[in-house]
Amino acid sequence: MDADTTPVDARAVDTLAVHAGREDLAGLGLHAPPIDLSTTYPSYDSRGEAARIDAFAATGEAPDGPPVYGRLGNPTVARFETALARLEGAEAAVAFASGMAALSAVLLAQHATQLRHVVAVRPLYGCSDHLLTAGLLGTEVTWADPEGVADAIRPDTALVMVESPANPTLAEVDLAALAEACGAVPLLVDNTFATPVLQRPLRSGARLVLHSATKYLGGHGDVLGGVVACDEAFARRLRQIRFATGGVLHPLAGYLLLRGLATLPVRVRAASATAAELAARLADDPRVLRVHYPKVGGAMVAFESRTDPHEVIGRVRLITPAVSLGSVDTLIQHPASISHRIVPESDRTSSGVSDRLLRMSVGLEDVEDLWCDLDQALGEAVASTAAPITLVETEEAQFADA
């Protein structure tokens, strides 16, 4: 049989999810990727080792040859990084111990060039919001609407940050228009909710793509991780930050994330179909004030309950009341109490995170079983003079191969 000569970047996302980062396995006589748990590696050529360390310190380029030390890099983690980069259409990706460690590394990499100002669009994940607002890394943030980003940019602006669809309201931003407004300033897009199955921000002009890999990339609620997809030049700076600060991804986590990528397209599509159906049913339910579901599709649904949202949380039985998202099972939480509690109340409400808002991450269960649980959890209808029920209009999700 002739060898497959299809260019890697031309393959469908389904194919990349299964094969990226694993291309060398057959040549090694392996089918499943190995797990390398070593923290250090033997080397009898100390002069050569010194040269490699000097080269990394100067450039941040991943060292050639055998591994050196776990904080410098790990072969199992490198497989995940290769796979994620190809799924996002990036030159490189750098993995970290968590999504917040990944964001912190981006900020520190920019701080090293004396750029400490960030323009950000709310809402963001609550801890991302807090990291920027509290100035814990010396960052100064200007919050802006997408239309006001260009006017908010200063000579010392390090980057523009946006999450689309946003956590937890699922608000969306025209990424191409925003990237144009950024000019020479890098646009960082948190793509955790959409995943590269639904959108690839680099194709719209973004320079950096952030994932909490804990969520859909892992997909089973059993691994923490974060990753940034970017060009090789920025990846080298991130590797240097990771080496110096120690926010490394454990090899076992790298293995689980690589395994999670293999089923990512199937999981996202199946959960998205169920989420769209639940969003439609919630929009027709008199116990629900408003439903948010993004045009890009996806497995996240947010809705504002006319009944007490805390009672809804307390009554679910099949659905798990828990933070996080992107698992094979359905989760629900009250953002104003948990994921966005750390954001000041006035900032929460002004960005659409009301006290009635519930955020649901739809899993792979049967839609009728999920609806049965939601139906009983919503309780009895209550009289209300609130605004009419509104469903945020959706379009058929574009599960992009391109």
Contacts in CASP RR format, 6 or more apart in sequence:
PFRMAT RR
TARGET T0000
AUTHOR 0000-0000-0000
METHOD contacts of the structure
MODEL  1
MDADTTPVDARAVDTLAVHAGREDLAGLGLHAPPIDLSTTYPSYDSRGEA
ARIDAFAATGEAPDGPPVYGRLGNPTVARFETALARLEGAEAAVAFASGM
AALSAVLLAQHATQLRHVVAVRPLYGCSDHLLTAGLLGTEVTWADPEGVA
DAIRPDTALVMVESPANPTLAEVDLAALAEACGAVPLLVDNTFATPVLQR
PLRSGARLVLHSATKYLGGHGDVLGGVVACDEAFARRLRQIRFATGGVLH
PLAGYLLLRGLATLPVRVRAASATAAELAARLADDPRVLRVHYPKVGGAM
VAFESRTDPHEVIGRVRLITPAVSLGSVDTLIQHPASISHRIVPESDRTS
SGVSDRLLRMSVGLEDVEDLWCDLDQALGEAVASTAAPITLVETEEAQFA
DA
8 16 0 8 1.000
8 20 0 8 1.000
8 86 0 8 1.000
9 86 0 8 1.000
9 89 0 8 1.000
11 19 0 8 1.000
12 401 0 8 1.000
13 87 0 8 1.000
13 196 0 8 1.000
13 197 0 8 1.000
13 265 0 8 1.000
13 400 0 8 1.000
13 401 0 8 1.000
14 265 0 8 1.000
14 266 0 8 1.000
14 401 0 8 1.000
16 83 0 8 1.000
16 86 0 8 1.000
16 87 0 8 1.000
17 83 0 8 1.000
17 87 0 8 1.000
17 261 0 8 1.000
17 262 0 8 1.000
17 263 0 8 1.000
17 264 0 8 1.000
17 265 0 8 1.000
18 262 0 8 1.000
20 82 0 8 1.000
20 83 0 8 1.000
20 86 0 8 1.000
20 87 0 8 1.000
20 261 0 8 1.000
21 33 0 8 1.000
21 79 0 8 1.000
21 80 0 8 1.000
21 82 0 8 1.000
21 83 0 8 1.000
21 86 0 8 1.000
21 258 0 8 1.000
22 33 0 8 1.000
22 79 0 8 1.000
22 83 0 8 1.000
22 258 0 8 1.000
25 31 0 8 1.000
25 32 0 8 1.000
25 33 0 8 1.000
33 76 0 8 1.000
33 79 0 8 1.000
33 255 0 8 1.000
33 258 0 8 1.000
33 259 0 8 1.000
34 75 0 8 1.000
34 76 0 8 1.000
35 76 0 8 1.000
35 251 0 8 1.000
35 252 0 8 1.000
35 255 0 8 1.000
36 67 0 8 1.000
36 74 0 8 1.000
36 75 0 8 1.000
36 76 0 8 1.000
36 251 0 8 1.000
37 251 0 8 1.000
37 252 0 8 1.000
38 67 0 8 1.000
38 70 0 8 1.000
38 74 0 8 1.000
39 69 0 8 1.000
39 70 0 8 1.000
40 68 0 8 1.000
40 69 0 8 1.000
40 70 0 8 1.000
41 66 0 8 1.000
41 67 0 8 1.000
41 68 0 8 1.000
41 69 0 8 1.000
43 49 0 8 1.000
43 66 0 8 1.000
43 68 0 8 1.000
49 68 0 8 1.000
52 63 0 8 1.000
52 64 0 8 1.000
52 65 0 8 1.000
52 68 0 8 1.000
53 63 0 8 1.000
53 68 0 8 1.000
55 61 0 8 1.000
55 63 0 8 1.000
56 62 0 8 1.000
56 63 0 8 1.000
56 72 0 8 1.000
56 239 0 8 1.000
56 240 0 8 1.000
56 243 0 8 1.000
57 240 0 8 1.000
59 236 0 8 1.000
60 236 0 8 1.000
60 237 0 8 1.000
60 239 0 8 1.000
60 240 0 8 1.000
61 236 0 8 1.000
61 239 0 8 1.000
62 73 0 8 1.000
62 78 0 8 1.000
62 239 0 8 1.000
63 72 0 8 1.000
67 73 0 8 1.000
67 74 0 8 1.000
67 75 0 8 1.000
70 248 0 8 1.000
71 242 0 8 1.000
71 243 0 8 1.000
71 246 0 8 1.000
71 248 0 8 1.000
72 243 0 8 1.000
73 248 0 8 1.000
74 248 0 8 1.000
74 249 0 8 1.000
74 251 0 8 1.000
76 251 0 8 1.000
76 252 0 8 1.000
76 254 0 8 1.000
76 255 0 8 1.000
76 258 0 8 1.000
77 95 0 8 1.000
77 248 0 8 1.000
77 249 0 8 1.000
77 251 0 8 1.000
77 253 0 8 1.000
77 254 0 8 1.000
79 254 0 8 1.000
79 258 0 8 1.000
80 95 0 8 1.000
80 227 0 8 1.000
80 249 0 8 1.000
80 254 0 8 1.000
80 255 0 8 1.000
80 257 0 8 1.000
80 258 0 8 1.000
80 261 0 8 1.000
81 92 0 8 1.000
81 93 0 8 1.000
81 94 0 8 1.000
81 95 0 8 1.000
81 227 0 8 1.000
82 93 0 8 1.000
83 258 0 8 1.000
83 261 0 8 1.000
84 93 0 8 1.000
84 95 0 8 1.000
84 196 0 8 1.000
84 211 0 8 1.000
84 213 0 8 1.000
84 217 0 8 1.000
84 227 0 8 1.000
84 229 0 8 1.000
84 257 0 8 1.000
84 261 0 8 1.000
85 91 0 8 1.000
85 92 0 8 1.000
85 93 0 8 1.000
85 229 0 8 1.000
87 196 0 8 1.000
87 261 0 8 1.000
87 264 0 8 1.000
88 191 0 8 1.000
88 196 0 8 1.000
88 200 0 8 1.000
88 201 0 8 1.000
88 202 0 8 1.000
88 209 0 8 1.000
88 229 0 8 1.000
89 196 0 8 1.000
89 200 0 8 1.000
89 202 0 8 1.000
89 203 0 8 1.000
89 229 0 8 1.000
90 202 0 8 1.000
90 209 0 8 1.000
90 229 0 8 1.000
90 230 0 8 1.000
90 231 0 8 1.000
91 230 0 8 1.000
91 231 0 8 1.000
91 232 0 8 1.000
91 235 0 8 1.000
92 229 0 8 1.000
92 230 0 8 1.000
92 231 0 8 1.000
92 232 0 8 1.000
92 234 0 8 1.000
92 235 0 8 1.000
93 227 0 8 1.000
93 228 0 8 1.000
93 229 0 8 1.000
93 230 0 8 1.000
93 235 0 8 1.000
94 102 0 8 1.000
94 105 0 8 1.000
94 227 0 8 1.000
94 228 0 8 1.000
94 230 0 8 1.000
94 235 0 8 1.000
94 238 0 8 1.000
94 239 0 8 1.000
94 242 0 8 1.000
95 102 0 8 1.000
95 213 0 8 1.000
95 225 0 8 1.000
95 226 0 8 1.000
95 227 0 8 1.000
95 249 0 8 1.000
95 254 0 8 1.000
95 257 0 8 1.000
96 102 0 8 1.000
96 105 0 8 1.000
96 225 0 8 1.000
96 226 0 8 1.000
96 227 0 8 1.000
96 228 0 8 1.000
96 242 0 8 1.000
96 247 0 8 1.000
96 248 0 8 1.000
96 249 0 8 1.000
97 224 0 8 1.000
97 225 0 8 1.000
97 226 0 8 1.000
97 246 0 8 1.000
97 247 0 8 1.000
97 248 0 8 1.000
97 249 0 8 1.000
97 250 0 8 1.000
97 253 0 8 1.000
98 212 0 8 1.000
98 214 0 8 1.000
98 224 0 8 1.000
98 225 0 8 1.000
98 226 0 8 1.000
99 210 0 8 1.000
99 211 0 8 1.000
99 212 0 8 1.000
99 213 0 8 1.000
99 214 0 8 1.000
99 225 0 8 1.000
99 226 0 8 1.000
99 227 0 8 1.000
100 127 0 8 1.000
100 128 0 8 1.000
100 131 0 8 1.000
101 225 0 8 1.000
101 226 0 8 1.000
101 247 0 8 1.000
102 210 0 8 1.000
102 211 0 8 1.000
102 212 0 8 1.000
102 225 0 8 1.000
102 226 0 8 1.000
102 227 0 8 1.000
102 228 0 8 1.000
103 128 0 8 1.000
103 131 0 8 1.000
103 210 0 8 1.000
104 131 0 8 1.000
104 137 0 8 1.000
104 245 0 8 1.000
105 228 0 8 1.000
105 238 0 8 1.000
105 241 0 8 1.000
105 242 0 8 1.000
105 245 0 8 1.000
105 247 0 8 1.000
106 159 0 8 1.000
106 188 0 8 1.000
106 208 0 8 1.000
106 210 0 8 1.000
106 228 0 8 1.000
106 238 0 8 1.000
107 118 0 8 1.000
107 131 0 8 1.000
107 137 0 8 1.000
107 139 0 8 1.000
107 158 0 8 1.000
108 137 0 8 1.000
108 241 0 8 1.000
108 245 0 8 1.000
109 234 0 8 1.000
109 237 0 8 1.000
109 238 0 8 1.000
109 240 0 8 1.000
109 241 0 8 1.000
110 116 0 8 1.000
110 158 0 8 1.000
110 159 0 8 1.000
111 137 0 8 1.000
111 138 0 8 1.000
111 139 0 8 1.000
111 158 0 8 1.000
112 237 0 8 1.000
112 241 0 8 1.000
113 158 0 8 1.000
114 156 0 8 1.000
115 156 0 8 1.000
115 157 0 8 1.000
115 158 0 8 1.000
115 159 0 8 1.000
116 138 0 8 1.000
116 139 0 8 1.000
116 140 0 8 1.000
116 156 0 8 1.000
116 158 0 8 1.000
117 139 0 8 1.000
117 140 0 8 1.000
117 141 0 8 1.000
117 142 0 8 1.000
117 154 0 8 1.000
117 156 0 8 1.000
117 157 0 8 1.000
117 158 0 8 1.000
118 132 0 8 1.000
118 139 0 8 1.000
118 140 0 8 1.000
118 141 0 8 1.000
118 142 0 8 1.000
118 157 0 8 1.000
118 158 0 8 1.000
118 159 0 8 1.000
118 160 0 8 1.000
118 161 0 8 1.000
119 141 0 8 1.000
119 142 0 8 1.000
119 144 0 8 1.000
119 149 0 8 1.000
119 152 0 8 1.000
119 153 0 8 1.000
119 157 0 8 1.000
119 159 0 8 1.000
119 160 0 8 1.000
119 161 0 8 1.000
119 185 0 8 1.000
120 129 0 8 1.000
120 132 0 8 1.000
120 141 0 8 1.000
120 142 0 8 1.000
120 143 0 8 1.000
120 144 0 8 1.000
120 160 0 8 1.000
120 161 0 8 1.000
120 162 0 8 1.000
121 143 0 8 1.000
121 144 0 8 1.000
121 145 0 8 1.000
121 146 0 8 1.000
121 149 0 8 1.000
121 160 0 8 1.000
121 161 0 8 1.000
121 162 0 8 1.000
121 163 0 8 1.000
121 166 0 8 1.000
121 173 0 8 1.000
121 178 0 8 1.000
122 129 0 8 1.000
122 143 0 8 1.000
122 166 0 8 1.000
122 347 0 8 1.000
122 350 0 8 1.000
122 351 0 8 1.000
123 129 0 8 1.000
123 163 0 8 1.000
123 166 0 8 1.000
123 167 0 8 1.000
123 168 0 8 1.000
123 169 0 8 1.000
123 171 0 8 1.000
123 340 0 8 1.000
123 343 0 8 1.000
123 348 0 8 1.000
123 351 0 8 1.000
123 352 0 8 1.000
123 353 0 8 1.000
124 132 0 8 1.000
124 161 0 8 1.000
124 162 0 8 1.000
124 163 0 8 1.000
124 166 0 8 1.000
124 167 0 8 1.000
124 190 0 8 1.000
125 163 0 8 1.000
125 167 0 8 1.000
125 190 0 8 1.000
125 192 0 8 1.000
125 212 0 8 1.000
125 339 0 8 1.000
126 167 0 8 1.000
126 339 0 8 1.000
126 340 0 8 1.000
126 342 0 8 1.000
126 343 0 8 1.000
127 342 0 8 1.000
128 161 0 8 1.000
128 163 0 8 1.000
128 190 0 8 1.000
129 340 0 8 1.000
129 342 0 8 1.000
129 343 0 8 1.000
129 347 0 8 1.000
130 136 0 8 1.000
130 342 0 8 1.000
130 343 0 8 1.000
131 137 0 8 1.000
131 139 0 8 1.000
132 139 0 8 1.000
132 141 0 8 1.000
132 161 0 8 1.000
133 141 0 8 1.000
133 343 0 8 1.000
133 344 0 8 1.000
133 347 0 8 1.000
135 141 0 8 1.000
139 158 0 8 1.000
142 152 0 8 1.000
142 154 0 8 1.000
143 347 0 8 1.000
144 151 0 8 1.000
144 152 0 8 1.000
146 162 0 8 1.000
146 173 0 8 1.000
146 174 0 8 1.000
146 177 0 8 1.000
146 178 0 8 1.000
146 181 0 8 1.000
148 181 0 8 1.000
149 160 0 8 1.000
149 178 0 8 1.000
149 181 0 8 1.000
149 182 0 8 1.000
150 181 0 8 1.000
150 182 0 8 1.000
150 183 0 8 1.000
153 160 0 8 1.000
153 182 0 8 1.000
153 183 0 8 1.000
153 185 0 8 1.000
157 185 0 8 1.000
158 185 0 8 1.000
158 186 0 8 1.000
159 185 0 8 1.000
159 186 0 8 1.000
159 187 0 8 1.000
159 188 0 8 1.000
159 207 0 8 1.000
159 208 0 8 1.000
160 178 0 8 1.000
160 182 0 8 1.000
160 185 0 8 1.000
160 186 0 8 1.000
160 187 0 8 1.000
160 188 0 8 1.000
161 187 0 8 1.000
161 188 0 8 1.000
161 190 0 8 1.000
162 173 0 8 1.000
162 175 0 8 1.000
162 178 0 8 1.000
162 187 0 8 1.000
162 188 0 8 1.000
162 189 0 8 1.000
162 190 0 8 1.000
163 189 0 8 1.000
163 190 0 8 1.000
163 192 0 8 1.000
163 193 0 8 1.000
164 171 0 8 1.000
164 172 0 8 1.000
164 173 0 8 1.000
164 175 0 8 1.000
164 189 0 8 1.000
164 190 0 8 1.000
164 194 0 8 1.000
165 171 0 8 1.000
165 172 0 8 1.000
165 193 0 8 1.000
165 194 0 8 1.000
165 294 0 8 1.000
165 296 0 8 1.000
165 297 0 8 1.000
165 298 0 8 1.000
165 300 0 8 1.000
166 172 0 8 1.000
166 173 0 8 1.000
166 193 0 8 1.000
167 190 0 8 1.000
167 192 0 8 1.000
167 193 0 8 1.000
167 335 0 8 1.000
167 339 0 8 1.000
167 359 0 8 1.000
168 302 0 8 1.000
168 335 0 8 1.000
168 339 0 8 1.000
168 340 0 8 1.000
168 353 0 8 1.000
168 357 0 8 1.000
168 359 0 8 1.000
169 292 0 8 1.000
169 302 0 8 1.000
169 351 0 8 1.000
169 352 0 8 1.000
169 353 0 8 1.000
169 357 0 8 1.000
170 193 0 8 1.000
170 292 0 8 1.000
170 293 0 8 1.000
170 294 0 8 1.000
170 300 0 8 1.000
170 301 0 8 1.000
170 302 0 8 1.000
170 392 0 8 1.000
171 292 0 8 1.000
171 294 0 8 1.000
171 352 0 8 1.000
172 294 0 8 1.000
172 295 0 8 1.000
172 296 0 8 1.000
175 187 0 8 1.000
175 189 0 8 1.000
175 199 0 8 1.000
175 201 0 8 1.000
175 204 0 8 1.000
175 205 0 8 1.000
175 206 0 8 1.000
176 204 0 8 1.000
176 205 0 8 1.000
178 187 0 8 1.000
179 187 0 8 1.000
179 204 0 8 1.000
179 205 0 8 1.000
179 206 0 8 1.000
186 207 0 8 1.000
186 208 0 8 1.000
186 234 0 8 1.000
187 201 0 8 1.000
187 205 0 8 1.000
187 206 0 8 1.000
187 207 0 8 1.000
187 208 0 8 1.000
188 206 0 8 1.000
188 207 0 8 1.000
188 208 0 8 1.000
188 209 0 8 1.000
188 210 0 8 1.000
189 201 0 8 1.000
189 206 0 8 1.000
189 208 0 8 1.000
189 209 0 8 1.000
189 210 0 8 1.000
190 210 0 8 1.000
190 211 0 8 1.000
190 212 0 8 1.000
191 199 0 8 1.000
191 201 0 8 1.000
191 209 0 8 1.000
191 210 0 8 1.000
191 211 0 8 1.000
192 210 0 8 1.000
192 211 0 8 1.000
192 212 0 8 1.000
192 215 0 8 1.000
192 216 0 8 1.000
193 215 0 8 1.000
193 216 0 8 1.000
193 294 0 8 1.000
193 298 0 8 1.000
193 300 0 8 1.000
193 325 0 8 1.000
194 294 0 8 1.000
194 296 0 8 1.000
194 297 0 8 1.000
194 298 0 8 1.000
195 211 0 8 1.000
195 216 0 8 1.000
195 217 0 8 1.000
195 264 0 8 1.000
195 268 0 8 1.000
197 264 0 8 1.000
197 265 0 8 1.000
197 268 0 8 1.000
197 269 0 8 1.000
197 399 0 8 1.000
197 400 0 8 1.000
198 268 0 8 1.000
198 272 0 8 1.000
198 296 0 8 1.000
198 297 0 8 1.000
198 298 0 8 1.000
198 397 0 8 1.000
198 398 0 8 1.000
198 399 0 8 1.000
198 400 0 8 1.000
199 296 0 8 1.000
199 398 0 8 1.000
199 400 0 8 1.000
200 209 0 8 1.000
200 400 0 8 1.000
201 209 0 8 1.000
202 209 0 8 1.000
202 229 0 8 1.000
207 230 0 8 1.000
207 231 0 8 1.000
207 234 0 8 1.000
208 228 0 8 1.000
208 229 0 8 1.000
208 230 0 8 1.000
208 234 0 8 1.000
209 228 0 8 1.000
209 229 0 8 1.000
209 230 0 8 1.000
210 226 0 8 1.000
210 227 0 8 1.000
210 228 0 8 1.000
211 217 0 8 1.000
211 226 0 8 1.000
211 227 0 8 1.000
211 228 0 8 1.000
211 229 0 8 1.000
212 225 0 8 1.000
212 226 0 8 1.000
213 223 0 8 1.000
213 224 0 8 1.000
213 225 0 8 1.000
213 226 0 8 1.000
213 227 0 8 1.000
213 257 0 8 1.000
214 221 0 8 1.000
214 223 0 8 1.000
214 224 0 8 1.000
214 225 0 8 1.000
214 226 0 8 1.000
214 324 0 8 1.000
215 324 0 8 1.000
215 325 0 8 1.000
215 326 0 8 1.000
215 327 0 8 1.000
216 264 0 8 1.000
216 267 0 8 1.000
216 268 0 8 1.000
216 299 0 8 1.000
216 325 0 8 1.000
216 326 0 8 1.000
217 227 0 8 1.000
217 257 0 8 1.000
217 260 0 8 1.000
217 261 0 8 1.000
217 264 0 8 1.000
218 256 0 8 1.000
218 257 0 8 1.000
218 259 0 8 1.000
218 260 0 8 1.000
218 261 0 8 1.000
218 264 0 8 1.000
219 260 0 8 1.000
219 264 0 8 1.000
219 267 0 8 1.000
219 326 0 8 1.000
219 327 0 8 1.000
219 328 0 8 1.000
220 256 0 8 1.000
220 260 0 8 1.000
220 327 0 8 1.000
220 328 0 8 1.000
221 324 0 8 1.000
221 326 0 8 1.000
221 327 0 8 1.000
222 256 0 8 1.000
223 253 0 8 1.000
223 254 0 8 1.000
223 256 0 8 1.000
223 257 0 8 1.000
224 253 0 8 1.000
225 249 0 8 1.000
225 253 0 8 1.000
225 257 0 8 1.000
226 249 0 8 1.000
227 257 0 8 1.000
228 234 0 8 1.000
228 235 0 8 1.000
228 238 0 8 1.000
230 238 0 8 1.000
242 248 0 8 1.000
249 257 0 8 1.000
265 399 0 8 1.000
267 328 0 8 1.000
267 364 0 8 1.000
268 298 0 8 1.000
268 299 0 8 1.000
268 399 0 8 1.000
269 399 0 8 1.000
270 364 0 8 1.000
271 298 0 8 1.000
271 299 0 8 1.000
271 326 0 8 1.000
271 362 0 8 1.000
271 363 0 8 1.000
271 364 0 8 1.000
272 297 0 8 1.000
272 298 0 8 1.000
272 299 0 8 1.000
272 362 0 8 1.000
272 397 0 8 1.000
272 399 0 8 1.000
274 299 0 8 1.000
274 362 0 8 1.000
274 363 0 8 1.000
274 364 0 8 1.000
274 365 0 8 1.000
274 367 0 8 1.000
274 370 0 8 1.000
275 293 0 8 1.000
275 297 0 8 1.000
275 298 0 8 1.000
275 299 0 8 1.000
275 300 0 8 1.000
275 301 0 8 1.000
275 360 0 8 1.000
275 362 0 8 1.000
276 293 0 8 1.000
276 297 0 8 1.000
276 298 0 8 1.000
276 394 0 8 1.000
276 397 0 8 1.000
277 367 0 8 1.000
278 301 0 8 1.000
278 360 0 8 1.000
278 362 0 8 1.000
278 367 0 8 1.000
278 370 0 8 1.000
278 371 0 8 1.000
278 374 0 8 1.000
279 291 0 8 1.000
279 293 0 8 1.000
279 301 0 8 1.000
279 303 0 8 1.000
279 391 0 8 1.000
279 394 0 8 1.000
280 391 0 8 1.000
281 371 0 8 1.000
282 288 0 8 1.000
282 291 0 8 1.000
282 301 0 8 1.000
282 303 0 8 1.000
282 374 0 8 1.000
283 291 0 8 1.000
283 389 0 8 1.000
283 390 0 8 1.000
283 391 0 8 1.000
284 389 0 8 1.000
285 378 0 8 1.000
285 389 0 8 1.000
286 306 0 8 1.000
286 381 0 8 1.000
286 389 0 8 1.000
287 305 0 8 1.000
287 306 0 8 1.000
287 307 0 8 1.000
287 378 0 8 1.000
287 379 0 8 1.000
287 380 0 8 1.000
287 381 0 8 1.000
287 382 0 8 1.000
288 303 0 8 1.000
288 304 0 8 1.000
288 305 0 8 1.000
288 306 0 8 1.000
288 378 0 8 1.000
288 389 0 8 1.000
289 303 0 8 1.000
289 304 0 8 1.000
289 305 0 8 1.000
289 306 0 8 1.000
289 356 0 8 1.000
289 384 0 8 1.000
289 386 0 8 1.000
289 387 0 8 1.000
289 389 0 8 1.000
289 390 0 8 1.000
290 303 0 8 1.000
290 304 0 8 1.000
290 387 0 8 1.000
290 389 0 8 1.000
290 390 0 8 1.000
290 391 0 8 1.000
290 392 0 8 1.000
291 301 0 8 1.000
291 302 0 8 1.000
291 303 0 8 1.000
291 304 0 8 1.000
291 389 0 8 1.000
291 390 0 8 1.000
291 391 0 8 1.000
291 392 0 8 1.000
292 301 0 8 1.000
292 302 0 8 1.000
292 303 0 8 1.000
292 392 0 8 1.000
293 301 0 8 1.000
293 302 0 8 1.000
293 391 0 8 1.000
293 392 0 8 1.000
293 394 0 8 1.000
294 300 0 8 1.000
294 392 0 8 1.000
294 394 0 8 1.000
295 393 0 8 1.000
295 394 0 8 1.000
295 395 0 8 1.000
296 397 0 8 1.000
296 398 0 8 1.000
297 394 0 8 1.000
297 395 0 8 1.000
297 397 0 8 1.000
298 397 0 8 1.000
299 326 0 8 1.000
299 361 0 8 1.000
299 362 0 8 1.000
299 363 0 8 1.000
300 325 0 8 1.000
300 359 0 8 1.000
300 360 0 8 1.000
300 361 0 8 1.000
300 362 0 8 1.000
301 359 0 8 1.000
301 360 0 8 1.000
301 362 0 8 1.000
302 357 0 8 1.000
302 358 0 8 1.000
302 359 0 8 1.000
302 360 0 8 1.000
303 357 0 8 1.000
303 358 0 8 1.000
303 360 0 8 1.000
304 354 0 8 1.000
304 356 0 8 1.000
304 357 0 8 1.000
304 358 0 8 1.000
305 312 0 8 1.000
305 356 0 8 1.000
305 358 0 8 1.000
305 378 0 8 1.000
306 356 0 8 1.000
306 381 0 8 1.000
306 382 0 8 1.000
306 384 0 8 1.000
306 386 0 8 1.000
307 378 0 8 1.000
307 379 0 8 1.000
307 380 0 8 1.000
307 381 0 8 1.000
307 382 0 8 1.000
309 334 0 8 1.000
309 355 0 8 1.000
309 356 0 8 1.000
309 357 0 8 1.000
309 358 0 8 1.000
310 334 0 8 1.000
310 337 0 8 1.000
311 379 0 8 1.000
312 332 0 8 1.000
312 358 0 8 1.000
312 377 0 8 1.000
312 378 0 8 1.000
312 379 0 8 1.000
313 321 0 8 1.000
313 332 0 8 1.000
313 333 0 8 1.000
313 334 0 8 1.000
313 358 0 8 1.000
314 321 0 8 1.000
314 377 0 8 1.000
315 376 0 8 1.000
315 377 0 8 1.000
315 379 0 8 1.000
316 332 0 8 1.000
316 373 0 8 1.000
316 374 0 8 1.000
316 377 0 8 1.000
317 373 0 8 1.000
317 376 0 8 1.000
317 377 0 8 1.000
318 330 0 8 1.000
318 365 0 8 1.000
318 369 0 8 1.000
318 370 0 8 1.000
318 372 0 8 1.000
318 373 0 8 1.000
319 330 0 8 1.000
319 331 0 8 1.000
319 332 0 8 1.000
319 360 0 8 1.000
319 370 0 8 1.000
319 373 0 8 1.000
319 374 0 8 1.000
319 377 0 8 1.000
320 329 0 8 1.000
320 330 0 8 1.000
320 331 0 8 1.000
320 332 0 8 1.000
321 331 0 8 1.000
321 332 0 8 1.000
321 333 0 8 1.000
322 331 0 8 1.000
322 332 0 8 1.000
322 333 0 8 1.000
323 331 0 8 1.000
323 333 0 8 1.000
323 338 0 8 1.000
323 339 0 8 1.000
324 331 0 8 1.000
324 361 0 8 1.000
325 331 0 8 1.000
325 359 0 8 1.000
325 361 0 8 1.000
326 361 0 8 1.000
326 363 0 8 1.000
327 361 0 8 1.000
327 363 0 8 1.000
328 363 0 8 1.000
328 364 0 8 1.000
329 363 0 8 1.000
329 364 0 8 1.000
329 365 0 8 1.000
330 360 0 8 1.000
330 361 0 8 1.000
330 362 0 8 1.000
330 363 0 8 1.000
330 365 0 8 1.000
330 370 0 8 1.000
331 360 0 8 1.000
331 361 0 8 1.000
332 358 0 8 1.000
332 359 0 8 1.000
332 360 0 8 1.000
332 361 0 8 1.000
333 339 0 8 1.000
333 358 0 8 1.000
333 359 0 8 1.000
334 357 0 8 1.000
334 358 0 8 1.000
334 359 0 8 1.000
335 341 0 8 1.000
335 348 0 8 1.000
335 353 0 8 1.000
335 357 0 8 1.000
335 358 0 8 1.000
335 359 0 8 1.000
336 345 0 8 1.000
336 348 0 8 1.000
336 353 0 8 1.000
336 354 0 8 1.000
336 355 0 8 1.000
336 357 0 8 1.000
339 359 0 8 1.000
340 348 0 8 1.000
340 353 0 8 1.000
343 353 0 8 1.000
349 355 0 8 1.000
362 370 0 8 1.000
END
